[in-house]
Amino acid sequence: SLLSLETRLMKQASQKPADAPLTVQVAQTRAQIAYRKAGQGDIEGAAAYLENSLALAPDHADRWTMLGDLYQLVGAPGAGHLAQTAYERSLKLDPKRVQTRARLASLFLHQGRFLKAIEEFEPLVQGDGDEAPRTDYLQPLAAAYAASEENGRGARFFQRMAKKGGGPAFKIAAAVLHWNSHEDVPLLGPIKRGSALKLIKEAESEASGTDLALYALRLRHRWENASSP
């Protein structure tokens, strides 16, 4: 079993100075035990074994991500900070780990650290290189903009992504943020609401024949009625 293998390896390590291959093997075995314990529902045990594994072999981005997940599942005091540290260690080793960055962004959003969430979500939405902007994380990013009262910044970002090839979903997001960006400032309201209506009409036309077009149509009707005398 993995536990007996770990015992045998640790006995070998105690009999002579642990060389690099043996240390790597011990770390690998402890990681495997952590995976098994997590699958069995022993989250605290899994976290403890994974911590020990990473103490021996810290250059494993995937293990740091899993440790962050385990910390969040444990939910003990300070777990959020520990999870953040684990995700950041993972991203330092491999900055292109999309799911890890998404986890970190969602953690910030859950903690109410909206500007930090925006910093992590924006690169995910932009896509890599020549790839089109991604819609996967559009909704939580929009929520972070709105919650942080960065509506104007969000609207500009989504409009830029729409021009880059993001499609009508980005125009709808930009329109919603425009509509709400100055709702409490009457003198600025008409300007922003005019932009919102223009964008929602464009999105409705571009998404013609889809559920997205129907959603845009409903928003437009609601806004036109709200802005009428």
N, C-alpha and C positions, 0 to 999 in steps of 0.2 A: 504494500500500500504506500501511498505518498507519505504518510506519517512515519512509517518504518524506514522509508528511504531517507527522510529528513534526519531521523535519529542516527542512521548509519553514517550519513555525510557529516553530521556534527561531531560524531565520535572520531572520524578521520581527521577533521579539522583540529580537534583538541589534542591529537597525538603528534601533530607536526604543524608548523606554521602554514596557514591556509594559502595555497597558491591561487593565482587568478582563475584558472579553470574550475577549481573546486568551489571558490566563492560564487562564481557565476552559476554553478550547478545548484548550490544551496539556495541562491536567490530564485532560480527558476522553479525549484521544488516548492518553495514557500509561496510563490505566486500561484502555482497550480493548486495548492491547498486552499489559498484564498478564493480562487474561482469556484472550487467545489463547495466551500462553506457558504459562499454567496448564493449558489444554486440551491443549497439546503435551507436557506433562510437565516443562517447565522451571520448577520451583517456585521456585528461587532467583532466576531472572531475573524471574519474575512478581512476587515479593515486592519486588525492587528497583524495578521500574517502578511498583508500587502505592505504595511509600513516596514516590517522587518525585511521583506524582500527588497524594497527600494533603498533601505539603509545600506544594503550590501551592493546593489547594482542600480544606481539612480538614473541611468540613461535609458529609461524606457517610457516614452511618451504615453503609450497606451495604458500602462499600469498607473501612471499618475492620474490619467482621466478616470479610470475605474475607481481609484482611491477617492477622488472628488465626489463621484457618484455615491460611494459607500458612506462618506461623511454626511451627505445630504439625507440619505436614508436613515442613518442613525438619529439625526435630529437633536443631538445633545447640545447644551449650551456651547457656543463657540464653533459649532459645526459649519456654519456658513463661512466663517473666516478660514477654517481649515480647508474647506472645499475650494474656496477661491485660490488659496495658495497652491493646492494640488493642480488645479486647472492651469494656473499661470506657469507652473513648472513644466507641465505637458506642452504648452504652447511655446515656451522658450526652447524646448528641444525640437519641436516641429510646428512652426507657425501656421502651416497650411491645414491643420487638423480642424476642419469645418465644424464637426459635431462638438468638439471640445470648446471652441469659441462660442458656439451657440449655447452650450451649457453655462458658460461663464456669463454671457450676456443675460440669459434668463435668470440666473442667480441675482445679478445686479438689479434686474427689473423687479424681482420678488422682494428684494430688500429695500426697494424704493430709491435706489441710487440710479436715477433715470439717465443722467448725463453719462455715467459710466456704461450703462446698458447701450446707449446710443453709439458710443465709441466702438463697442464690440459688434453691434448689429450692422452698422453701416458697411464695413468691409464684406460681410456675408452677402448683403443685398446687392452690392456693386458687381459681384462676379469677379472672375480672375482673367486678367489680360483682355483678350478679344471676346470672351464669353459674354452673352447677354446678361443683363441684371437678373437676379433670382427673385422670384416671388415668395419663396419658402418662408422668409423671415420678415416679409413686408408688414404683416399685421402687428407683431410685437414691437417692431421698430416704430410704427405709427403710434402705438400706444405709449411708447417711451417719450416720443416727441410731445404728444398731447399732455401727458402727466407732468412733464418738466416745463410745460408752457413754452416750448420751443416750436410752436406751430409754424412760424414763418420759416425757420431753418428747415424744418421737415418738408414743407411745401416746396421749397427751392430744390432740396435734395431729390425728391420724388419726380419733379418736373425734369431735372437733369437726367435722371435714370430713364424716364419715359423717352426722351430724345435719343438716348443711347440704345434704345431698342427694347425697353422693358415692357412695353405694351400698355393697354388701357387700364390695367389694375393700378399702375403707378400714377396715372392721371387721376383716377378716382381718389386715391389716397391723398394726392396733392390738393385736390379740390376740397376734400373734407377738412384738411388742415387749414386751407385758405378761408373756408367758410367760418371756422371757429377762431381764427387767429386774432380777430379784433371785435368779437361779438359784444364786448363790453365798452367799446370805444365808438360811439355812433358816428363821429365825423370820419373815421377811417373805414367803418363797416362797409359802405357801398362799394368802395374800391376793391376790397378783398372779396366781397361777395360777387362782384361782377367777374372777377378772375375765376372764382369757384364755379359759377354757372357756365362760363366758357369752356373750362376744362371738363366738366361733367358731360356737356354736350358732345365734345370731341370723343370722350371715352365711350359714350353711348353709341356713337356712330361706328367707332373702330371695333367695338365688341358685338356688333350687330348679329342677332340670331343666337346669342348665348345667354346664360343666366346672369353673367356679368352686366350685359346690356340692360336686362330687366332691373337689376339692382340700381344701375345708374339712372334709369328712367324714374324709378320711385324716388330717388334722392332729388332729382331735378324737379319733379312735381312738388315735393315737399318744400324745397327751397324757393321755388317760384311763388308758391302760395304765401310763404313766410315773408317774402320781400315785397309782395304787392301791397298797395295802400289799404 
